[in-house]
Amino acid sequence: MEVTVAMGVLVGALPVVGLVAWWWNEVWYALPVKFQLSGTGIRLPAGHMGFPFLGEMLTFLWYFKVVKRPDDFINSKRRK
């Protein structure tokens, strides 16, 4: 019973922790950069900055190690 409750809390809390980390990244890193560049006419590239501390490393490793198609990763970055 205790293991089931612990797993339920873990699985339920993990998405919340991920969303809080994403929000923290936007507030502390992305928004200040957007406000600094808004008056200069320079814009940030399209897309998101990824998860804090990980960036897009998980996607990079997925394409290079699991799928073994690094060109797809590079082409997706080029399209953005």
N, CA, C and O atoms as a Maestro MAE file, in Angstrom:
{
 s_m_m2io_version
 :::
 2.0.0
}

f_m_ct {
 s_m_title
 :::
 protein
 m_atom[320] {
  # First column is atom index #
  i_m_mmod_type
  r_m_x_coord
  r_m_y_coord
  r_m_z_coord
  i_m_residue_number
  s_m_chain_name
  s_m_pdb_residue_name
  s_m_pdb_atom_name
  i_m_atomic_number
  :::
  1 25 0.822 -1.194 0.000 1 A "MET " " N  " 7
  2 3 0.000 0.000 0.000 1 A "MET " " CA " 6
  3 2 0.865 1.256 0.000 1 A "MET " " C  " 6
  4 15 0.579 2.206 -0.728 1 A "MET " " O  " 8
  5 25 1.910 1.266 0.804 2 A "GLU " " N  " 7
  6 3 2.769 2.446 0.884 2 A "GLU " " CA " 6
  7 2 3.522 2.691 -0.414 2 A "GLU " " C  " 6
  8 15 3.735 3.837 -0.811 2 A "GLU " " O  " 8
  9 25 3.923 1.615 -1.069 3 A "VAL " " N  " 7
  10 3 4.646 1.751 -2.336 3 A "VAL " " CA " 6
  11 2 3.724 2.330 -3.393 3 A "VAL " " C  " 6
  12 15 4.158 3.150 -4.202 3 A "VAL " " O  " 8
  13 25 2.462 1.924 -3.404 4 A "THR " " N  " 7
  14 3 1.490 2.427 -4.373 4 A "THR " " CA " 6
  15 2 1.254 3.918 -4.166 4 A "THR " " C  " 6
  16 15 1.184 4.681 -5.130 4 A "THR " " O  " 8
  17 25 1.133 4.326 -2.927 5 A "VAL " " N  " 7
  18 3 0.930 5.741 -2.622 5 A "VAL " " CA " 6
  19 2 2.168 6.541 -3.027 5 A "VAL " " C  " 6
  20 15 2.042 7.620 -3.607 5 A "VAL " " O  " 8
  21 25 3.342 6.033 -2.732 6 A "ALA " " N  " 7
  22 3 4.579 6.734 -3.087 6 A "ALA " " CA " 6
  23 2 4.712 6.863 -4.604 6 A "ALA " " C  " 6
  24 15 5.113 7.914 -5.103 6 A "ALA " " O  " 8
  25 25 4.383 5.811 -5.330 7 A "MET " " N  " 7
  26 3 4.450 5.872 -6.804 7 A "MET " " CA " 6
  27 2 3.424 6.847 -7.350 7 A "MET " " C  " 6
  28 15 3.708 7.571 -8.305 7 A "MET " " O  " 8
  29 25 2.236 6.877 -6.760 8 A "GLY " " N  " 7
  30 3 1.204 7.821 -7.190 8 A "GLY " " CA " 6
  31 2 1.624 9.255 -6.972 8 A "GLY " " C  " 6
  32 15 1.406 10.108 -7.833 8 A "GLY " " O  " 8
  33 25 2.219 9.528 -5.835 9 A "VAL " " N  " 7
  34 3 2.704 10.886 -5.554 9 A "VAL " " CA " 6
  35 2 3.831 11.253 -6.509 9 A "VAL " " C  " 6
  36 15 3.875 12.373 -7.018 9 A "VAL " " O  " 8
  37 25 4.738 10.322 -6.755 10 A "LEU " " N  " 7
  38 3 5.857 10.586 -7.660 10 A "LEU " " CA " 6
  39 2 5.370 10.863 -9.069 10 A "LEU " " C  " 6
  40 15 5.795 11.837 -9.691 10 A "LEU " " O  " 8
  41 25 4.488 10.025 -9.579 11 A "VAL " " N  " 7
  42 3 3.985 10.194 -10.947 11 A "VAL " " CA " 6
  43 2 3.127 11.445 -11.054 11 A "VAL " " C  " 6
  44 15 3.124 12.103 -12.094 11 A "VAL " " O  " 8
  45 25 2.404 11.781 -10.002 12 A "GLY " " N  " 7
  46 3 1.585 12.983 -10.015 12 A "GLY " " CA " 6
  47 2 2.392 14.259 -9.865 12 A "GLY " " C  " 6
  48 15 2.037 15.291 -10.435 12 A "GLY " " O  " 8
  49 25 3.469 14.196 -9.108 13 A "ALA " " N  " 7
  50 3 4.265 15.391 -8.841 13 A "ALA " " CA " 6
  51 2 5.267 15.680 -9.951 13 A "ALA " " C  " 6
  52 15 5.665 16.831 -10.131 13 A "ALA " " O  " 8
  53 25 5.678 14.675 -10.688 14 A "LEU " " N  " 7
  54 3 6.691 14.872 -11.721 14 A "LEU " " CA " 6
  55 2 6.265 15.869 -12.800 14 A "LEU " " C  " 6
  56 15 7.063 16.739 -13.151 14 A "LEU " " O  " 8
  57 25 5.050 15.786 -13.342 15 A "PRO " " N  " 7
  58 3 4.650 16.798 -14.329 15 A "PRO " " CA " 6
  59 2 4.573 18.202 -13.736 15 A "PRO " " C  " 6
  60 15 4.896 19.180 -14.410 15 A "PRO " " O  " 8
  61 25 4.153 18.303 -12.495 16 A "VAL " " N  " 7
  62 3 4.070 19.621 -11.849 16 A "VAL " " CA " 6
  63 2 5.466 20.215 -11.692 16 A "VAL " " C  " 6
  64 15 5.666 21.402 -11.946 16 A "VAL " " O  " 8
  65 25 6.420 19.409 -11.281 17 A "VAL " " N  " 7
  66 3 7.802 19.880 -11.142 17 A "VAL " " CA " 6
  67 2 8.356 20.306 -12.501 17 A "VAL " " C  " 6
  68 15 9.065 21.308 -12.594 17 A "VAL " " O  " 8
  69 25 8.038 19.554 -13.547 18 A "GLY " " N  " 7
  70 3 8.484 19.923 -14.894 18 A "GLY " " CA " 6
  71 2 7.896 21.250 -15.347 18 A "GLY " " C  " 6
  72 15 8.604 22.072 -15.929 18 A "GLY " " O  " 8
  73 25 6.617 21.469 -15.089 19 A "LEU " " N  " 7
  74 3 5.989 22.737 -15.472 19 A "LEU " " CA " 6
  75 2 6.558 23.912 -14.684 19 A "LEU " " C  " 6
  76 15 6.764 24.994 -15.234 19 A "LEU " " O  " 8
  77 25 6.812 23.696 -13.402 20 A "VAL " " N  " 7
  78 3 7.415 24.770 -12.590 20 A "VAL " " CA " 6
  79 2 8.817 25.091 -13.095 20 A "VAL " " C  " 6
  80 15 9.197 26.261 -13.152 20 A "VAL " " O  " 8
  81 25 9.586 24.081 -13.459 21 A "ALA " " N  " 7
  82 3 10.935 24.318 -13.986 21 A "ALA " " CA " 6
  83 2 10.861 25.076 -15.315 21 A "ALA " " C  " 6
  84 15 11.665 25.974 -15.566 21 A "ALA " " O  " 8
  85 25 9.903 24.715 -16.158 22 A "TRP " " N  " 7
  86 3 9.738 25.416 -17.438 22 A "TRP " " CA " 6
  87 2 9.359 26.879 -17.189 22 A "TRP " " C  " 6
  88 15 9.909 27.776 -17.828 22 A "TRP " " O  " 8
  89 25 8.435 27.123 -16.275 23 A "TRP " " N  " 7
  90 3 8.011 28.479 -15.952 23 A "TRP " " CA " 6
  91 2 9.183 29.279 -15.392 23 A "TRP " " C  " 6
  92 15 9.368 30.441 -15.754 23 A "TRP " " O  " 8
  93 25 9.973 28.669 -14.513 24 A "TRP " " N  " 7
  94 3 11.131 29.341 -13.925 24 A "TRP " " CA " 6
  95 2 12.118 29.763 -15.017 24 A "TRP " " C  " 6
  96 15 12.673 30.860 -14.965 24 A "TRP " " O  " 8
  97 25 12.329 28.904 -15.986 25 A "ASN " " N  " 7
  98 3 13.223 29.210 -17.095 25 A "ASN " " CA " 6
  99 2 12.704 30.412 -17.884 25 A "ASN " " C  " 6
  100 15 13.478 31.301 -18.241 25 A "ASN " " O  " 8
  101 25 11.417 30.442 -18.153 26 A "GLU " " N  " 7
  102 3 10.846 31.555 -18.910 26 A "GLU " " CA " 6
  103 2 10.974 32.863 -18.138 26 A "GLU " " C  " 6
  104 15 11.341 33.886 -18.715 26 A "GLU " " O  " 8
  105 25 10.678 32.843 -16.851 27 A "VAL " " N  " 7
  106 3 10.696 34.075 -16.056 27 A "VAL " " CA " 6
  107 2 12.112 34.611 -15.887 27 A "VAL " " C  " 6
  108 15 12.328 35.815 -16.020 27 A "VAL " " O  " 8
  109 25 13.073 33.751 -15.599 28 A "TRP " " N  " 7
  110 3 14.406 34.231 -15.263 28 A "TRP " " CA " 6
  111 2 15.356 34.389 -16.442 28 A "TRP " " C  " 6
  112 15 16.334 35.129 -16.344 28 A "TRP " " O  " 8
  113 25 15.090 33.711 -17.554 29 A "TYR " " N  " 7
  114 3 16.033 33.771 -18.666 29 A "TYR " " CA " 6
  115 2 15.410 34.324 -19.947 29 A "TYR " " C  " 6
  116 15 15.976 35.228 -20.562 29 A "TYR " " O  " 8
  117 25 14.280 33.810 -20.351 30 A "ALA " " N  " 7
  118 3 13.718 34.196 -21.644 30 A "ALA " " CA " 6
  119 2 13.095 35.584 -21.616 30 A "ALA " " C  " 6
  120 15 13.347 36.382 -22.519 30 A "ALA " " O  " 8
  121 25 12.297 35.891 -20.615 31 A "LEU " " N  " 7
  122 3 11.633 37.195 -20.584 31 A "LEU " " CA " 6
  123 2 12.604 38.370 -20.484 31 A "LEU " " C  " 6
  124 15 12.434 39.342 -21.220 31 A "LEU " " O  " 8
  125 25 13.612 38.332 -19.612 32 A "PRO " " N  " 7
  126 3 14.553 39.462 -19.587 32 A "PRO " " CA " 6
  127 2 15.257 39.684 -20.929 32 A "PRO " " C  " 6
  128 15 15.477 40.825 -21.335 32 A "PRO " " O  " 8
  129 25 15.607 38.603 -21.609 33 A "VAL " " N  " 7
  130 3 16.261 38.745 -22.908 33 A "VAL " " CA " 6
  131 2 15.294 39.355 -23.910 33 A "VAL " " C  " 6
  132 15 15.684 40.212 -24.702 33 A "VAL " " O  " 8
  133 25 14.041 38.924 -23.886 34 A "LYS " " N  " 7
  134 3 13.042 39.474 -24.803 34 A "LYS " " CA " 6
  135 2 12.840 40.961 -24.552 34 A "LYS " " C  " 6
  136 15 12.720 41.734 -25.503 34 A "LYS " " O  " 8
  137 25 12.799 41.376 -23.281 35 A "PHE " " N  " 7
  138 3 12.611 42.794 -22.976 35 A "PHE " " CA " 6
  139 2 13.835 43.620 -23.354 35 A "PHE " " C  " 6
  140 15 13.680 44.759 -23.793 35 A "PHE " " O  " 8
  141 25 15.028 43.096 -23.201 36 A "GLN " " N  " 7
  142 3 16.235 43.822 -23.574 36 A "GLN " " CA " 6
  143 2 16.317 44.035 -25.078 36 A "GLN " " C  " 6
  144 15 16.770 45.082 -25.540 36 A "GLN " " O  " 8
  145 25 15.879 43.042 -25.835 37 A "LEU " " N  " 7
  146 3 15.988 43.111 -27.283 37 A "LEU " " CA " 6
  147 2 14.786 43.764 -27.944 37 A "LEU " " C  " 6
  148 15 14.820 44.019 -29.148 37 A "LEU " " O  " 8
  149 25 13.715 44.045 -27.188 38 A "SER " " N  " 7
  150 3 12.493 44.554 -27.807 38 A "SER " " CA " 6
  151 2 12.695 45.945 -28.412 38 A "SER " " C  " 6
  152 15 12.106 46.242 -29.451 38 A "SER " " O  " 8
  153 25 13.494 46.787 -27.807 39 A "GLY " " N  " 7
  154 3 13.707 48.129 -28.327 39 A "GLY " " CA " 6
  155 2 14.741 48.199 -29.440 39 A "GLY " " C  " 6
  156 15 14.820 49.206 -30.144 39 A "GLY " " O  " 8
  157 25 15.525 47.160 -29.609 40 A "THR " " N  " 7
  158 3 16.605 47.193 -30.589 40 A "THR " " CA " 6
  159 2 16.190 46.666 -31.951 40 A "THR " " C  " 6
  160 15 16.924 46.841 -32.923 40 A "THR " " O  " 8
  161 25 15.031 46.023 -32.045 41 A "GLY " " N  " 7
  162 3 14.603 45.445 -33.305 41 A "GLY " " CA " 6
  163 2 15.164 44.055 -33.548 41 A "GLY " " C  " 6
  164 15 14.850 43.424 -34.557 41 A "GLY " " O  " 8
  165 25 15.992 43.574 -32.629 42 A "ILE " " N  " 7
  166 3 16.550 42.227 -32.741 42 A "ILE " " CA " 6
  167 2 15.588 41.263 -32.058 42 A "ILE " " C  " 6
  168 15 15.080 41.554 -30.975 42 A "ILE " " O  " 8
  169 25 15.337 40.128 -32.681 43 A "ARG " " N  " 7
  170 3 14.418 39.153 -32.103 43 A "ARG " " CA " 6
  171 2 15.148 37.856 -31.789 43 A "ARG " " C  " 6
  172 15 16.168 37.528 -32.395 43 A "ARG " " O  " 8
  173 25 14.597 37.130 -30.825 44 A "LEU " " N  " 7
  174 3 15.124 35.799 -30.521 44 A "LEU " " CA " 6
  175 2 14.712 34.839 -31.623 44 A "LEU " " C  " 6
  176 15 13.685 35.056 -32.267 44 A "LEU " " O  " 8
  177 25 15.473 33.795 -31.857 45 A "PRO " " N  " 7
  178 3 15.062 32.799 -32.841 45 A "PRO " " CA " 6
  179 2 13.756 32.120 -32.420 45 A "PRO " " C  " 6
  180 15 13.415 32.087 -31.237 45 A "PRO " " O  " 8
  181 25 13.041 31.587 -33.392 46 A "ALA " " N  " 7
  182 3 11.786 30.901 -33.098 46 A "ALA " " CA " 6
  183 2 12.050 29.641 -32.285 46 A "ALA " " C  " 6
  184 15 13.139 29.070 -32.340 46 A "ALA " " O  " 8
  185 25 11.060 29.223 -31.545 47 A "GLY " " N  " 7
  186 3 11.190 28.006 -30.765 47 A "GLY " " CA " 6
  187 2 11.313 28.313 -29.285 47 A "GLY " " C  " 6
  188 15 11.197 29.464 -28.865 47 A "GLY " " O  " 8
  189 25 11.545 27.290 -28.514 48 A "HIS " " N  " 7
  190 3 11.675 27.445 -27.074 48 A "HIS " " CA " 6
  191 2 13.112 27.179 -26.655 48 A "HIS " " C  " 6
  192 15 13.926 26.690 -27.439 48 A "HIS " " O  " 8
  193 25 13.405 27.508 -25.411 49 A "MET " " N  " 7
  194 3 14.760 27.343 -24.902 49 A "MET " " CA " 6
  195 2 14.988 25.973 -24.299 49 A "MET " " C  " 6
  196 15 16.100 25.674 -23.864 49 A "MET " " O  " 8
  197 25 13.970 25.133 -24.260 50 A "GLY " " N  " 7
  198 3 14.139 23.806 -23.677 50 A "GLY " " CA " 6
  199 2 14.033 23.842 -22.167 50 A "GLY " " C  " 6
  200 15 13.793 24.898 -21.583 50 A "GLY " " O  " 8
  201 25 14.209 22.701 -21.537 51 A "PHE " " N  " 7
  202 3 14.143 22.625 -20.088 51 A "PHE " " CA " 6
  203 2 15.392 23.242 -19.475 51 A "PHE " " C  " 6
  204 15 16.470 23.179 -20.066 51 A "PHE " " O  " 8
  205 25 15.256 23.840 -18.291 52 A "PRO " " N  " 7
  206 3 16.432 24.406 -17.635 52 A "PRO " " CA " 6
  207 2 17.501 23.342 -17.378 52 A "PRO " " C  " 6
  208 15 17.175 22.210 -17.019 52 A "PRO " " O  " 8
  209 25 18.722 23.684 -17.553 53 A "PHE " " N  " 7
  210 3 19.902 22.846 -17.337 53 A "PHE " " CA " 6
  211 2 20.035 21.716 -18.363 53 A "PHE " " C  " 6
  212 15 21.117 21.148 -18.508 53 A "PHE " " O  " 8
  213 25 18.973 21.386 -19.064 54 A "LEU " " N  " 7
  214 3 19.043 20.318 -20.062 54 A "LEU " " CA " 6
  215 2 19.031 20.884 -21.478 54 A "LEU " " C  " 6
  216 15 19.615 20.303 -22.393 54 A "LEU " " O  " 8
  217 25 18.360 22.022 -21.650 55 A "GLY " " N  " 7
  218 3 18.235 22.577 -22.986 55 A "GLY " " CA " 6
  219 2 17.535 21.587 -23.889 55 A "GLY " " C  " 6
  220 15 16.458 21.095 -23.551 55 A "GLY " " O  " 8
  221 25 18.113 21.293 -25.006 56 A "GLU " " N  " 7
  222 3 17.540 20.309 -25.912 56 A "GLU " " CA " 6
  223 2 18.426 19.074 -26.000 56 A "GLU " " C  " 6
  224 15 18.456 18.389 -27.022 56 A "GLU " " O  " 8
  225 25 19.142 18.801 -24.924 57 A "MET " " N  " 7
  226 3 20.049 17.661 -24.896 57 A "MET " " CA " 6
  227 2 19.315 16.332 -25.049 57 A "MET " " C  " 6
  228 15 19.822 15.419 -25.701 57 A "MET " " O  " 8
  229 25 18.124 16.212 -24.455 58 A "LEU " " N  " 7
  230 3 17.376 14.967 -24.573 58 A "LEU " " CA " 6
  231 2 16.967 14.705 -26.017 58 A "LEU " " C  " 6
  232 15 17.049 13.571 -26.490 58 A "LEU " " O  " 8
  233 25 16.527 15.745 -26.720 59 A "THR " " N  " 7
  234 3 16.178 15.600 -28.133 59 A "THR " " CA " 6
  235 2 17.415 15.265 -28.952 59 A "THR " " C  " 6
  236 15 17.370 14.415 -29.841 59 A "THR " " O  " 8
  237 25 18.498 15.924 -28.653 60 A "PHE " " N  " 7
  238 3 19.762 15.665 -29.349 60 A "PHE " " CA " 6
  239 2 20.183 14.206 -29.185 60 A "PHE " " C  " 6
  240 15 20.525 13.540 -30.163 60 A "PHE " " O  " 8
  241 25 20.157 13.716 -27.952 61 A "LEU " " N  " 7
  242 3 20.545 12.331 -27.702 61 A "LEU " " CA " 6
  243 2 19.566 11.351 -28.353 61 A "LEU " " C  " 6
  244 15 19.976 10.290 -28.825 61 A "LEU " " O  " 8
  245 25 18.276 11.698 -28.381 62 A "TRP " " N  " 7
  246 3 17.283 10.832 -29.027 62 A "TRP " " CA " 6
  247 2 17.629 10.645 -30.502 62 A "TRP " " C  " 6
  248 15 17.645 9.519 -30.998 62 A "TRP " " O  " 8
  249 25 17.904 11.736 -31.200 63 A "TYR " " N  " 7
  250 3 18.186 11.646 -32.637 63 A "TYR " " CA " 6
  251 2 19.533 10.964 -32.912 63 A "TYR " " C  " 6
  252 15 19.648 10.195 -33.866 63 A "TYR " " O  " 8
  253 25 20.527 11.232 -32.106 64 A "PHE " " N  " 7
  254 3 21.863 10.703 -32.373 64 A "PHE " " CA " 6
  255 2 22.050 9.267 -31.895 64 A "PHE " " C  " 6
  256 15 22.706 8.477 -32.573 64 A "PHE " " O  " 8
  257 25 21.486 8.917 -30.742 65 A "LYS " " N  " 7
  258 3 21.745 7.597 -30.160 65 A "LYS " " CA " 6
  259 2 20.646 6.579 -30.443 65 A "LYS " " C  " 6
  260 15 20.943 5.427 -30.758 65 A "LYS " " O  " 8
  261 25 19.388 6.983 -30.336 66 A "VAL " " N  " 7
  262 3 18.285 6.031 -30.459 66 A "VAL " " CA " 6
  263 2 17.847 5.879 -31.908 66 A "VAL " " C  " 6
  264 15 17.807 4.769 -32.439 66 A "VAL " " O  " 8
  265 25 17.520 6.997 -32.543 67 A "VAL " " N  " 7
  266 3 16.999 6.954 -33.908 67 A "VAL " " CA " 6
  267 2 18.123 6.800 -34.929 67 A "VAL " " C  " 6
  268 15 17.922 6.254 -36.014 67 A "VAL " " O  " 8
  269 25 19.302 7.285 -34.570 68 A "LYS " " N  " 7
  270 3 20.495 7.238 -35.429 68 A "LYS " " CA " 6
  271 2 20.284 8.000 -36.738 68 A "LYS " " C  " 6
  272 15 20.697 7.560 -37.811 68 A "LYS " " O  " 8
  273 25 19.622 9.166 -36.614 69 A "ARG " " N  " 7
  274 3 19.399 10.033 -37.773 69 A "ARG " " CA " 6
  275 2 19.722 11.475 -37.371 69 A "ARG " " C  " 6
  276 15 18.805 12.273 -37.179 69 A "ARG " " O  " 8
  277 25 20.989 11.821 -37.241 70 A "PRO " " N  " 7
  278 3 21.343 13.168 -36.801 70 A "PRO " " CA " 6
  279 2 20.919 14.251 -37.782 70 A "PRO " " C  " 6
  280 15 20.724 15.399 -37.385 70 A "PRO " " O  " 8
  281 25 20.774 13.906 -39.052 71 A "ASP " " N  " 7
  282 3 20.365 14.908 -40.030 71 A "ASP " " CA " 6
  283 2 18.972 15.446 -39.741 71 A "ASP " " C  " 6
  284 15 18.697 16.618 -40.001 71 A "ASP " " O  " 8
  285 25 18.084 14.604 -39.204 72 A "ASP " " N  " 7
  286 3 16.740 15.071 -38.870 72 A "ASP " " CA " 6
  287 2 16.783 16.114 -37.767 72 A "ASP " " C  " 6
  288 15 16.023 17.082 -37.805 72 A "ASP " " O  " 8
  289 25 17.659 15.935 -36.785 73 A "PHE " " N  " 7
  290 3 17.793 16.930 -35.724 73 A "PHE " " CA " 6
  291 2 18.302 18.250 -36.279 73 A "PHE " " C  " 6
  292 15 17.773 19.314 -35.957 73 A "PHE " " O  " 8
  293 25 19.308 18.177 -37.094 74 A "ILE " " N  " 7
  294 3 19.897 19.398 -37.668 74 A "ILE " " CA " 6
  295 2 18.900 20.088 -38.593 74 A "ILE " " C  " 6
  296 15 18.799 21.315 -38.583 74 A "ILE " " O  " 8
  297 25 18.168 19.326 -39.384 75 A "ASN " " N  " 7
  298 3 17.174 19.923 -40.288 75 A "ASN " " CA " 6
  299 2 16.028 20.567 -39.529 75 A "ASN " " C  " 6
  300 15 15.503 21.590 -39.968 75 A "ASN " " O  " 8
  301 25 15.626 19.994 -38.397 76 A "SER " " N  " 7
  302 3 14.564 20.626 -37.608 76 A "SER " " CA " 6
  303 2 15.040 21.956 -37.052 76 A "SER " " C  " 6
  304 15 14.259 22.905 -36.983 76 A "SER " " O  " 8
  305 25 16.287 22.047 -36.660 77 A "LYS " " N  " 7
  306 3 16.834 23.325 -36.170 77 A "LYS " " CA " 6
  307 2 16.928 24.338 -37.313 77 A "LYS " " C  " 6
  308 15 16.657 25.523 -37.121 77 A "LYS " " O  " 8
  309 25 17.305 23.876 -38.473 78 A "ARG " " N  " 7
  310 3 17.442 24.760 -39.642 78 A "ARG " " CA " 6
  311 2 16.070 25.314 -40.050 78 A "ARG " " C  " 6
  312 15 15.959 26.483 -40.419 78 A "ARG " " O  " 8
  313 25 15.024 24.475 -39.985 79 A "ARG " " N  " 7
  314 3 13.680 24.932 -40.352 79 A "ARG " " CA " 6
  315 2 13.172 26.013 -39.434 79 A "ARG " " C  " 6
  316 15 12.483 26.932 -39.876 79 A "ARG " " O  " 8
  317 25 13.506 25.918 -38.145 80 A "LYS " " N  " 7
  318 3 13.050 26.926 -37.189 80 A "LYS " " CA " 6
  319 2 13.728 28.242 -37.466 80 A "LYS " " C  " 6
  320 15 13.478 29.225 -36.768 80 A "LYS " " O  " 8
  :::
 }
 m_bond[319] {
  # First column is bond index #
  i_m_from
  i_m_to
  i_m_order
  :::
  1 1 2 1
  2 2 3 1
  3 3 4 2
  4 3 5 1
  5 5 6 1
  6 6 7 1
  7 7 8 2
  8 7 9 1
  9 9 10 1
  10 10 11 1
  11 11 12 2
  12 11 13 1
  13 13 14 1
  14 14 15 1
  15 15 16 2
  16 15 17 1
  17 17 18 1
  18 18 19 1
  19 19 20 2
  20 19 21 1
  21 21 22 1
  22 22 23 1
  23 23 24 2
  24 23 25 1
  25 25 26 1
  26 26 27 1
  27 27 28 2
  28 27 29 1
  29 29 30 1
  30 30 31 1
  31 31 32 2
  32 31 33 1
  33 33 34 1
  34 34 35 1
  35 35 36 2
  36 35 37 1
  37 37 38 1
  38 38 39 1
  39 39 40 2
  40 39 41 1
  41 41 42 1
  42 42 43 1
  43 43 44 2
  44 43 45 1
  45 45 46 1
  46 46 47 1
  47 47 48 2
  48 47 49 1
  49 49 50 1
  50 50 51 1
  51 51 52 2
  52 51 53 1
  53 53 54 1
  54 54 55 1
  55 55 56 2
  56 55 57 1
  57 57 58 1
  58 58 59 1
  59 59 60 2
  60 59 61 1
  61 61 62 1
  62 62 63 1
  63 63 64 2
  64 63 65 1
  65 65 66 1
  66 66 67 1
  67 67 68 2
  68 67 69 1
  69 69 70 1
  70 70 71 1
  71 71 72 2
  72 71 73 1
  73 73 74 1
  74 74 75 1
  75 75 76 2
  76 75 77 1
  77 77 78 1
  78 78 79 1
  79 79 80 2
  80 79 81 1
  81 81 82 1
  82 82 83 1
  83 83 84 2
  84 83 85 1
  85 85 86 1
  86 86 87 1
  87 87 88 2
  88 87 89 1
  89 89 90 1
  90 90 91 1
  91 91 92 2
  92 91 93 1
  93 93 94 1
  94 94 95 1
  95 95 96 2
  96 95 97 1
  97 97 98 1
  98 98 99 1
  99 99 100 2
  100 99 101 1
  101 101 102 1
  102 102 103 1
  103 103 104 2
  104 103 105 1
  105 105 106 1
  106 106 107 1
  107 107 108 2
  108 107 109 1
  109 109 110 1
  110 110 111 1
  111 111 112 2
  112 111 113 1
  113 113 114 1
  114 114 115 1
  115 115 116 2
  116 115 117 1
  117 117 118 1
  118 118 119 1
  119 119 120 2
  120 119 121 1
  121 121 122 1
  122 122 123 1
  123 123 124 2
  124 123 125 1
  125 125 126 1
  126 126 127 1
  127 127 128 2
  128 127 129 1
  129 129 130 1
  130 130 131 1
  131 131 132 2
  132 131 133 1
  133 133 134 1
  134 134 135 1
  135 135 136 2
  136 135 137 1
  137 137 138 1
  138 138 139 1
  139 139 140 2
  140 139 141 1
  141 141 142 1
  142 142 143 1
  143 143 144 2
  144 143 145 1
  145 145 146 1
  146 146 147 1
  147 147 148 2
  148 147 149 1
  149 149 150 1
  150 150 151 1
  151 151 152 2
  152 151 153 1
  153 153 154 1
  154 154 155 1
  155 155 156 2
  156 155 157 1
  157 157 158 1
  158 158 159 1
  159 159 160 2
  160 159 161 1
  161 161 162 1
  162 162 163 1
  163 163 164 2
  164 163 165 1
  165 165 166 1
  166 166 167 1
  167 167 168 2
  168 167 169 1
  169 169 170 1
  170 170 171 1
  171 171 172 2
  172 171 173 1
  173 173 174 1
  174 174 175 1
  175 175 176 2
  176 175 177 1
  177 177 178 1
  178 178 179 1
  179 179 180 2
  180 179 181 1
  181 181 182 1
  182 182 183 1
  183 183 184 2
  184 183 185 1
  185 185 186 1
  186 186 187 1
  187 187 188 2
  188 187 189 1
  189 189 190 1
  190 190 191 1
  191 191 192 2
  192 191 193 1
  193 193 194 1
  194 194 195 1
  195 195 196 2
  196 195 197 1
  197 197 198 1
  198 198 199 1
  199 199 200 2
  200 199 201 1
  201 201 202 1
  202 202 203 1
  203 203 204 2
  204 203 205 1
  205 205 206 1
  206 206 207 1
  207 207 208 2
  208 207 209 1
  209 209 210 1
  210 210 211 1
  211 211 212 2
  212 211 213 1
  213 213 214 1
  214 214 215 1
  215 215 216 2
  216 215 217 1
  217 217 218 1
  218 218 219 1
  219 219 220 2
  220 219 221 1
  221 221 222 1
  222 222 223 1
  223 223 224 2
  224 223 225 1
  225 225 226 1
  226 226 227 1
  227 227 228 2
  228 227 229 1
  229 229 230 1
  230 230 231 1
  231 231 232 2
  232 231 233 1
  233 233 234 1
  234 234 235 1
  235 235 236 2
  236 235 237 1
  237 237 238 1
  238 238 239 1
  239 239 240 2
  240 239 241 1
  241 241 242 1
  242 242 243 1
  243 243 244 2
  244 243 245 1
  245 245 246 1
  246 246 247 1
  247 247 248 2
  248 247 249 1
  249 249 250 1
  250 250 251 1
  251 251 252 2
  252 251 253 1
  253 253 254 1
  254 254 255 1
  255 255 256 2
  256 255 257 1
  257 257 258 1
  258 258 259 1
  259 259 260 2
  260 259 261 1
  261 261 262 1
  262 262 263 1
  263 263 264 2
  264 263 265 1
  265 265 266 1
  266 266 267 1
  267 267 268 2
  268 267 269 1
  269 269 270 1
  270 270 271 1
  271 271 272 2
  272 271 273 1
  273 273 274 1
  274 274 275 1
  275 275 276 2
  276 275 277 1
  277 277 278 1
  278 278 279 1
  279 279 280 2
  280 279 281 1
  281 281 282 1
  282 282 283 1
  283 283 284 2
  284 283 285 1
  285 285 286 1
  286 286 287 1
  287 287 288 2
  288 287 289 1
  289 289 290 1
  290 290 291 1
  291 291 292 2
  292 291 293 1
  293 293 294 1
  294 294 295 1
  295 295 296 2
  296 295 297 1
  297 297 298 1
  298 298 299 1
  299 299 300 2
  300 299 301 1
  301 301 302 1
  302 302 303 1
  303 303 304 2
  304 303 305 1
  305 305 306 1
  306 306 307 1
  307 307 308 2
  308 307 309 1
  309 309 310 1
  310 310 311 1
  311 311 312 2
  312 311 313 1
  313 313 314 1
  314 314 315 1
  315 315 316 2
  316 315 317 1
  317 317 318 1
  318 318 319 1
  319 319 320 2
  :::
 }
}
